[in-house]
Amino acid sequence: MEFLGVNAHTLFGKSETERTREFNALLDWLVKRAKARDRMYYKNMIVMADLNMQFDTASNKFSDIVKRLIELESNLLTGTS
């Protein structure tokens, strides 16, 4: 299997809001990259990341992340942003 490996180390911002914003920007970049099919060398991406996010309420954070990924995947499939 061929894949594009993305290694991301987000900075530990001054607030959770900053870290979340940086994480969302990473997700947006991944989707834009996937949409640029003419520039995609491999159709599969693996993200290895140290996100420096606080998961005090891990179940809430996880569901938020899954919701965002589903939204981005849906947008990718329909060609919307």
C-alpha positions as semicolon CSV with decimal commas, in nm:
position;residue;x (nm);y (nm);z (nm)
1;M;0,000;0,000;0,000
2;E;0,131;0,342;-0,094
3;F;0,044;0,643;0,117
4;L;0,134;1,000;0,192
5;G;0,268;1,033;0,546
6;V;0,201;1,364;0,720
7;N;0,396;1,438;1,036
8;A;0,246;1,727;1,230
9;H;0,353;1,878;1,559
10;T;0,121;2,161;1,652
11;L;0,241;2,425;1,890
12;F;0,107;2,438;2,241
13;G;-0,082;2,766;2,212
14;K;-0,174;2,996;2,494
15;S;-0,530;2,864;2,501
16;E;-0,734;2,562;2,405
17;T;-0,905;2,778;2,142
18;E;-0,571;2,843;1,969
19;R;-0,482;2,473;1,968
20;T;-0,825;2,378;1,835
21;R;-0,797;2,640;1,561
22;E;-0,457;2,501;1,461
23;F;-0,595;2,144;1,456
24;N;-0,887;2,253;1,236
25;A;-0,645;2,428;1,001
26;L;-0,452;2,101;0,969
27;L;-0,774;1,916;0,883
28;D;-0,867;2,182;0,628
29;W;-0,523;2,152;0,467
30;L;-0,558;1,774;0,444
31;V;-0,896;1,807;0,272
32;K;-0,769;2,070;0,028
33;R;-0,474;1,846;-0,049
34;A;-0,704;1,550;-0,111
35;K;-0,925;1,762;-0,339
36;A;-0,625;1,853;-0,555
37;R;-0,630;1,508;-0,711
38;D;-0,392;1,613;-0,987
39;R;-0,133;1,684;-0,716
40;M;-0,199;1,373;-0,506
41;Y;0,076;1,117;-0,548
42;Y;-0,103;0,863;-0,329
43;K;-0,473;0,835;-0,253
44;N;-0,417;0,732;0,109
45;M;-0,294;0,966;0,383
46;I;-0,171;0,877;0,728
47;V;-0,139;1,158;0,981
48;M;0,105;1,114;1,268
49;A;0,067;1,402;1,505
50;D;0,142;1,548;1,841
51;L;-0,153;1,784;1,862
52;N;-0,081;1,922;2,210
53;M;-0,451;1,927;2,285
54;Q;-0,602;1,885;2,627
55;F;-0,830;1,586;2,651
56;D;-0,966;1,638;3,001
57;T;-1,307;1,550;2,861
58;A;-1,179;1,299;2,608
59;S;-1,519;1,161;2,507
60;N;-1,644;1,509;2,417
61;K;-1,326;1,594;2,225
62;F;-1,334;1,264;2,037
63;S;-1,694;1,310;1,926
64;D;-1,616;1,667;1,813
65;I;-1,319;1,544;1,608
66;V;-1,519;1,260;1,452
67;K;-1,801;1,502;1,366
68;R;-1,552;1,738;1,198
69;L;-1,390;1,455;1,001
70;I;-1,728;1,332;0,878
71;E;-1,818;1,685;0,770
72;L;-1,488;1,724;0,586
73;E;-1,522;1,384;0,418
74;S;-1,874;1,470;0,306
75;N;-1,751;1,801;0,164
76;L;-1,468;1,623;-0,015
77;L;-1,705;1,373;-0,174
78;T;-1,952;1,641;-0,285
79;G;-1,683;1,887;-0,398
80;T;-1,794;2,161;-0,155
81;S;-1,574;2,342;0,097
